[in-house]
Amino acid sequence: MIAALAQALPKQESGGAASIAIVLGVAFAAYGAVIALFARDENQAAGNFSATTAIAGMLTFALGAYALLGDMRIAAGVAVAATALLAARDELHGWVEQITWPELRSAVVLLAMTFIGLPILPDAPLGPFGGINPREVWLIAIVLASVSFLGYAAVKYFGARRGLLLAAAAGGVASSTAVTIANARRAAAREGSPRLLAAGVAVALAVMFLRVVGIVAALKPELLVLVAPALIAAALTAVGFAVAWMTWQKADRDAYRSVKFRNPFDLLSVVRFAVFLGVIIVLGRALGEAFGATGAVAGAIVVGLVDVDAVTVSMVRLTPDTLGRTRAVLAILAAVASDTLSKIAIGAAIGRGWFAADLAVLASGCLAVGGAAAWLTFAFLAP
């Protein structure tokens, strides 16, 4: 109310913008002093130390002023958000108290990668064979770091069993390879049950299969009849492995409770992965340019090791002017198969042990079922 009166009074005079600013400043100072004194006495009586009351009061003044000078809808929206935060104050305080320094450091690094590093990178192809887009490659690296951090946070707040699967499903929307690398590192560091971590990869893999189906459905629906059967069959197989591993491993329940992740992610590893992505993408494009239509499939296999979405979008856009429907679908499925096989390599090189064995069984099963579905589809439906 004080803010509203401070704004209404100058408008009745001829002082203009300067008088409005002066009256508003004086009013805010007086109001802030009263609120600060009240908050101090309140803290002394309660034996507490908190600036919440003072800040909320000053925010109320500012929103009242902005409602008159600016946009009332924005002021109302901020007021509702502030009220919600105040209502959840105790829960937020408890959550903040649980944050450790490694978690805070990792969060700050991830935010810096996203809001400082990403905007300053060139958003144009650089290098031979069409080059690589540094911003796109760095964005994939951010996804890897985010998946690792998300898995850490999910396990901490939801428990190992639910947390890992939730993180894997969310990470699979962006990159199943990132989920596989993150879980492989945890398996190598013995930060959880290898079978539980493999089940997370199975969930991410299923999401990847369905994600490709979604991209094709959105950009070129007529290709769905050839693409969808194999990918849906592979997705169901991956889900089957995840459910079986989570259901049958009764002996691993102690391992579920004892899971404890250490550092959310390692920045140096993320940077190395970004460089590796760039090399793979350039190699795939070189094969595509060198061997024409046949090279498109070969290039899809190489690029599919790290980026199935880019291959899918590219092949869809080349249909039917440059590539026929059958050739485009083969390239998409080849990229998906390549990405699936890469899980075996990641498991063997990073995770090792039972985790690597489980990923080998998972990938082989998905490829076998998906391959059989693709063969039947092409046998009966291909032109």
C-alpha positions as CSV (number, residue, x, y, z in Angstrom):
1,M,0.0,0.0,0.0
2,I,2.8,2.4,0.8
3,A,4.4,1.7,-2.6
4,A,1.1,2.4,-4.3
5,L,0.6,5.7,-2.5
6,A,4.2,6.7,-3.2
7,Q,3.5,6.1,-6.9
8,A,0.1,7.7,-7.0
9,L,1.2,11.0,-5.3
10,P,3.7,12.3,-7.8
11,K,1.4,11.6,-10.7
12,Q,-1.0,14.2,-9.3
13,E,1.8,16.8,-9.3
14,S,4.0,18.0,-12.1
15,G,7.4,16.8,-10.8
16,G,7.8,14.3,-13.6
17,A,10.0,11.2,-13.5
18,A,12.6,12.7,-11.1
19,S,10.0,13.4,-8.4
20,I,8.6,9.9,-8.8
21,A,12.1,8.4,-8.3
22,I,12.8,10.7,-5.2
23,V,9.4,10.0,-3.5
24,L,9.7,6.2,-4.3
25,G,13.3,6.2,-2.9
26,V,12.3,8.0,0.3
27,A,9.3,5.8,0.8
28,F,11.3,2.6,0.2
29,A,14.0,3.8,2.7
30,A,11.4,4.5,5.4
31,Y,9.5,1.3,4.8
32,G,12.7,-0.7,4.7
33,A,13.9,0.8,8.1
34,V,10.6,-0.1,9.7
35,I,10.6,-3.6,8.4
36,A,14.3,-4.1,9.4
37,L,13.6,-3.0,13.0
38,F,10.6,-5.2,13.2
39,A,12.6,-8.2,11.8
40,R,15.4,-7.5,14.3
41,D,13.0,-7.5,17.3
42,E,11.3,-10.6,16.0
43,N,14.6,-12.5,15.7
44,Q,15.6,-11.4,19.2
45,A,12.3,-12.6,20.7
46,A,12.5,-15.9,18.8
47,G,16.3,-16.4,19.4
48,N,16.8,-16.8,15.7
49,F,18.7,-15.1,12.9
50,S,16.8,-14.7,9.6
51,A,16.4,-12.0,6.9
52,T,13.4,-13.6,5.3
53,T,10.8,-11.2,6.8
54,A,12.8,-8.1,5.8
55,I,13.4,-9.4,2.3
56,A,9.8,-10.4,1.9
57,G,8.6,-7.0,3.0
58,M,10.9,-5.1,0.7
59,L,9.9,-7.4,-2.2
60,T,6.2,-6.6,-1.4
61,F,7.0,-2.8,-1.7
62,A,8.9,-3.3,-5.0
63,L,6.0,-5.4,-6.5
64,G,3.5,-2.8,-5.4
65,A,5.5,-0.1,-7.2
66,Y,6.0,-2.2,-10.3
67,A,2.3,-3.0,-10.5
68,L,1.7,0.7,-11.0
69,L,4.7,1.6,-13.1
70,G,5.2,-1.6,-15.1
71,D,3.2,-4.7,-15.9
72,M,0.7,-5.8,-13.3
73,R,0.6,-9.3,-14.6
74,I,4.3,-9.8,-14.1
75,A,4.1,-8.3,-10.6
76,A,1.2,-10.7,-9.8
77,G,3.2,-13.7,-11.2
78,V,6.3,-12.8,-9.1
79,A,4.1,-12.4,-6.1
80,V,2.6,-15.8,-6.5
81,A,6.1,-17.4,-7.0
82,A,7.5,-15.6,-3.9
83,T,4.5,-16.8,-1.8
84,A,5.2,-20.4,-2.9
85,L,8.8,-20.1,-2.0
86,L,7.9,-18.6,1.4
87,A,5.5,-21.5,2.0
88,A,8.2,-24.0,1.2
89,R,10.8,-22.2,3.3
90,D,11.4,-25.0,5.9
91,E,11.7,-27.7,3.2
92,L,14.1,-25.5,1.2
93,H,16.2,-24.8,4.3
94,G,16.5,-28.6,5.0
95,W,17.4,-29.2,1.4
96,V,20.1,-26.5,1.3
97,E,21.6,-27.9,4.6
98,Q,22.2,-31.3,2.9
99,I,24.2,-29.8,0.0
100,T,27.9,-30.6,0.2
101,W,30.8,-28.6,-1.2
102,P,31.5,-31.2,-4.0
103,E,27.9,-31.0,-5.1
104,L,27.8,-27.2,-5.1
105,R,31.1,-27.1,-7.0
106,S,29.8,-29.5,-9.6
107,A,26.6,-27.6,-10.0
108,V,28.5,-24.3,-10.5
109,V,30.8,-25.9,-13.1
110,L,27.8,-27.3,-14.9
111,L,26.1,-23.9,-14.9
112,A,29.3,-22.3,-16.1
113,M,29.5,-24.8,-19.0
114,T,26.0,-24.0,-19.9
115,F,25.6,-20.2,-19.4
116,I,29.2,-19.0,-19.9
117,G,30.9,-21.6,-22.1
118,L,28.1,-22.4,-24.5
119,P,27.1,-18.8,-25.6
120,I,30.7,-17.9,-26.5
121,L,31.3,-20.9,-28.7
122,P,30.9,-20.4,-32.5
123,D,27.6,-21.6,-33.8
124,A,28.8,-22.4,-37.3
125,P,30.6,-25.4,-38.9
126,L,34.4,-25.4,-38.6
127,G,36.9,-27.6,-40.4
128,P,36.9,-30.0,-43.4
129,F,34.1,-32.1,-44.8
130,G,31.4,-29.7,-43.7
131,G,33.2,-29.2,-40.4
132,I,31.7,-29.6,-36.9
133,N,29.7,-27.1,-35.0
134,P,31.5,-26.4,-31.7
135,R,28.4,-25.3,-29.9
136,E,26.5,-28.5,-30.8
137,V,29.5,-30.7,-29.7
138,W,29.8,-28.8,-26.4
139,L,26.0,-29.1,-25.9
140,I,26.4,-32.9,-26.1
141,A,29.2,-32.6,-23.5
142,I,26.9,-30.6,-21.3
143,V,24.3,-33.4,-21.6
144,L,26.9,-35.9,-20.4
145,A,27.7,-33.8,-17.4
146,S,24.0,-33.2,-16.7
147,V,23.3,-36.9,-16.9
148,S,26.1,-37.7,-14.4
149,F,24.9,-34.9,-12.1
150,L,21.3,-36.0,-12.4
151,G,22.1,-39.6,-11.6
152,Y,24.0,-38.4,-8.5
153,A,21.1,-36.2,-7.3
154,A,18.4,-38.8,-8.1
155,V,20.2,-41.5,-6.1
156,K,20.8,-39.2,-3.2
157,Y,17.1,-38.0,-2.9
158,F,15.2,-41.0,-4.3
159,G,17.4,-44.0,-3.4
160,A,19.6,-46.1,-5.6
161,R,16.9,-48.3,-7.2
162,R,14.4,-45.6,-8.2
163,G,17.0,-42.8,-8.5
164,L,19.2,-44.6,-11.1
165,L,16.2,-45.6,-13.2
166,L,14.7,-42.1,-13.1
167,A,18.0,-40.6,-14.1
168,A,18.6,-43.1,-16.9
169,A,15.1,-42.4,-18.3
170,A,15.6,-38.7,-18.2
171,G,19.2,-38.9,-19.6
172,G,18.1,-41.3,-22.3
173,V,15.9,-38.5,-23.8
174,A,19.0,-36.6,-24.6
175,S,21.8,-39.2,-24.9
176,S,21.9,-42.9,-24.1
177,T,25.6,-42.9,-24.7
178,A,26.0,-40.3,-21.9
179,V,24.0,-42.5,-19.5
180,T,26.2,-45.5,-20.5
181,I,29.4,-43.7,-19.9
182,A,28.3,-42.3,-16.5
183,N,27.1,-45.7,-15.3
184,A,30.2,-47.4,-16.6
185,R,32.4,-45.1,-14.6
186,R,30.3,-45.8,-11.5
187,A,30.5,-49.6,-12.1
188,A,34.3,-49.3,-12.4
189,A,34.4,-47.3,-9.2
190,R,32.2,-49.9,-7.5
191,E,29.6,-47.2,-6.6
192,G,26.7,-49.5,-7.0
193,S,25.4,-52.9,-8.2
194,P,26.7,-53.6,-11.8
195,R,23.3,-55.2,-12.6
196,L,21.4,-52.1,-11.3
197,L,23.7,-49.8,-13.4
198,A,23.2,-52.1,-16.4
199,A,19.4,-51.9,-15.9
200,G,19.7,-48.1,-16.1
201,V,21.5,-48.4,-19.4
202,A,18.7,-50.7,-20.6
203,V,16.1,-48.0,-19.8
204,A,18.1,-45.3,-21.5
205,L,18.6,-47.5,-24.6
206,A,14.8,-48.1,-24.8
207,V,14.2,-44.4,-24.6
208,M,16.7,-43.9,-27.4
209,F,14.9,-46.3,-29.7
210,L,11.6,-44.6,-29.0
211,R,13.2,-41.2,-29.5
212,V,14.3,-42.1,-33.0
213,V,10.7,-43.3,-33.8
214,G,9.4,-40.0,-32.5
215,I,11.8,-38.0,-34.7
216,V,10.8,-39.9,-37.8
217,A,7.2,-39.6,-36.9
218,A,7.5,-35.8,-36.6
219,L,9.6,-35.2,-39.7
220,K,8.8,-38.0,-42.2
221,P,5.8,-40.1,-41.1
222,E,5.8,-42.1,-44.3
223,L,9.0,-43.8,-43.2
224,L,7.5,-45.1,-39.9
225,V,6.2,-48.2,-41.5
226,L,9.7,-49.3,-42.2
227,V,11.5,-47.8,-39.1
228,A,9.0,-48.4,-36.3
229,P,8.7,-52.2,-36.1
230,A,12.4,-52.8,-35.6
231,L,12.9,-50.0,-33.1
232,I,9.8,-50.8,-31.1
233,A,10.8,-54.4,-30.9
234,A,14.3,-53.4,-29.7
235,A,12.8,-51.0,-27.1
236,L,10.5,-53.7,-25.7
237,T,13.5,-56.0,-25.5
238,A,15.5,-53.4,-23.6
239,V,12.6,-52.8,-21.2
240,G,12.4,-56.6,-20.7
241,F,16.0,-56.8,-19.7
242,A,15.6,-53.8,-17.3
243,V,12.5,-55.4,-15.6
244,A,14.1,-58.8,-15.4
245,W,17.3,-57.5,-13.8
246,M,15.4,-55.3,-11.3
247,T,13.0,-58.2,-10.4
248,W,15.3,-61.2,-10.2
249,Q,18.2,-59.7,-8.4
250,K,16.8,-60.1,-4.9
251,A,20.3,-60.6,-3.5
252,D,21.3,-57.1,-4.6
253,R,19.0,-55.3,-2.3
254,D,21.8,-54.6,0.2
255,A,23.8,-53.2,-2.7
256,Y,20.9,-50.9,-3.6
257,R,20.9,-49.5,-0.1
258,S,24.7,-49.2,0.0
259,V,25.1,-47.2,-3.2
260,K,27.0,-44.0,-2.7
261,F,28.2,-41.9,-5.6
262,R,31.2,-39.7,-5.0
263,N,31.9,-36.7,-7.4
264,P,28.9,-35.9,-9.6
265,F,31.1,-35.5,-12.7
266,D,34.7,-34.9,-13.8
267,L,35.1,-31.8,-16.1
268,L,38.3,-33.1,-17.7
269,S,36.6,-36.3,-18.8
270,V,33.7,-34.3,-20.2
271,V,36.1,-32.2,-22.3
272,R,37.9,-35.3,-23.6
273,F,34.5,-36.7,-24.6
274,A,33.6,-33.5,-26.5
275,V,36.9,-33.7,-28.5
276,F,36.2,-37.4,-29.3
277,L,32.7,-36.5,-30.5
278,G,34.2,-33.9,-32.9
279,V,36.6,-36.4,-34.4
280,I,33.9,-39.1,-34.9
281,I,31.5,-36.6,-36.6
282,V,34.2,-35.4,-39.0
283,L,35.2,-39.0,-39.9
284,G,31.5,-39.9,-40.5
285,R,31.0,-36.9,-42.9
286,A,34.2,-37.7,-44.7
287,L,33.0,-41.2,-45.4
288,G,29.6,-39.9,-46.6
289,E,31.2,-37.4,-49.0
290,A,33.8,-39.9,-50.3
291,F,31.4,-42.8,-51.2
292,G,28.1,-41.1,-52.0
293,A,24.9,-43.0,-51.2
294,T,26.8,-46.0,-50.0
295,G,28.9,-43.7,-47.9
296,A,25.8,-42.3,-46.3
297,V,25.2,-45.6,-44.6
298,A,28.9,-45.9,-43.7
299,G,28.9,-42.4,-42.4
300,A,25.7,-43.1,-40.4
301,I,27.4,-46.0,-38.8
302,V,30.3,-43.9,-37.7
303,V,28.4,-40.8,-36.5
304,G,25.8,-43.1,-34.9
305,L,28.4,-44.1,-32.4
306,V,27.8,-40.8,-30.7
307,D,24.8,-39.0,-32.2
308,V,21.8,-41.0,-33.5
309,D,19.6,-37.9,-33.6
310,A,21.8,-36.0,-36.1
311,V,21.9,-39.0,-38.4
312,T,18.1,-39.5,-38.3
313,V,17.4,-35.9,-39.0
314,S,19.9,-35.8,-41.9
315,M,18.6,-39.0,-43.5
316,V,15.0,-37.8,-43.3
317,R,15.9,-34.5,-44.9
318,L,17.7,-36.3,-47.8
319,T,14.6,-38.3,-48.5
320,P,13.4,-38.7,-51.3
321,D,15.5,-36.1,-53.3
322,T,19.0,-37.6,-52.6
323,L,18.3,-40.9,-50.9
324,G,15.5,-43.4,-51.6
325,R,13.2,-44.5,-48.7
326,T,14.9,-47.8,-48.3
327,R,18.4,-46.4,-48.3
328,A,17.4,-43.7,-45.8
329,V,15.8,-46.2,-43.4
330,L,18.8,-48.5,-43.7
331,A,21.1,-45.6,-42.7
332,I,18.9,-44.8,-39.7
333,L,18.8,-48.4,-38.5
334,A,22.5,-48.7,-39.1
335,A,23.2,-45.7,-36.9
336,V,20.9,-47.1,-34.2
337,A,22.7,-50.5,-34.4
338,S,26.1,-48.7,-34.3
339,D,25.0,-46.8,-31.2
340,T,23.7,-50.0,-29.6
341,L,27.0,-51.8,-30.3
342,S,28.9,-48.9,-28.8
343,K,27.4,-49.8,-25.4
344,I,29.4,-53.0,-25.5
345,A,32.6,-51.1,-26.2
346,I,31.9,-48.6,-23.5
347,G,31.1,-51.4,-21.0
348,A,34.3,-53.3,-21.9
349,A,36.6,-50.3,-21.9
350,I,35.3,-48.4,-18.8
351,G,32.9,-50.6,-16.7
352,R,34.4,-54.0,-17.2
353,G,33.4,-57.1,-15.2
354,W,29.7,-58.1,-14.8
355,F,28.6,-54.6,-16.0
356,A,30.4,-55.2,-19.4
357,A,28.9,-58.7,-19.6
358,D,25.4,-57.5,-18.9
359,L,25.7,-54.7,-21.6
360,A,27.0,-57.3,-24.1
361,V,23.9,-59.5,-23.4
362,L,21.6,-56.4,-23.6
363,A,23.0,-55.1,-26.8
364,S,23.1,-58.5,-28.5
365,G,19.5,-59.2,-27.5
366,C,18.3,-55.8,-28.8
367,L,20.1,-56.2,-32.0
368,A,18.9,-59.8,-32.6
369,V,15.2,-58.9,-31.9
370,G,15.4,-55.6,-33.7
371,G,17.2,-57.2,-36.7
372,A,14.7,-59.9,-37.0
373,A,11.9,-57.4,-37.0
374,A,13.7,-55.3,-39.6
375,W,14.2,-58.3,-41.8
376,L,10.5,-59.2,-41.7
377,T,9.5,-55.6,-42.3
378,F,11.7,-55.3,-45.4
379,A,10.6,-58.7,-46.6
380,F,6.9,-57.9,-46.6
381,L,6.6,-54.1,-46.7
382,A,9.6,-52.6,-48.5
383,P,8.9,-51.4,-52.1
